[in-house]
């Protein structure tokens, strides 16, 4: 079963197209562009699924509190960028989020819900800012709603994956392997 999960994860990662994640904002300021945007970047997919996986590992209130903190703070970061308020190190912070969240899953770190939500919120601020910074003001509301919806669905997919894996024999190990592969993919994105 673990071999199947690793094979599926590898196939999923190999077919993602990170170069298409950053679309021309003048041509793509719509709900559908926002909805599709997180689905075309490996960094986006890995982080959003890792947030859901980590929330599933922690369980309890974190199951929904951690992804909700990410989505909410991501929307705030988007608004900051649209308002012209800059953040330093946006792209490095996004790449660091892939590695850090992958490691949190790989090590099965279980913090309380507030601390876990705070960690993902810091990273979410940068993700949202990047979205807003790429877009400018063209179709901002529609685009923003689209990427928030897509992000929520990716979190739900991660939660579902985490809960599904937990039911399997050796599921905890499988989740940790996926976390490790996520962190490794983040390093490849950062230094590859």
FENTA-V336817 format. One record per helix or strand of 3 or more residues. SS is the DSSP state (~ for helix, > for strand). FROM is the first residue (numbers start at 1). LEN is the number of residues. If there is no record, write none. Layout:
# FENTA-V336817
SS;FROM;LEN
SS;FROM;LEN
This chain:
# FENTA-V336817
~;2;14
~;18;3
~;31;10
~;42;17
~;62;21
~;90;17
~;113;23
~;140;28
~;171;21
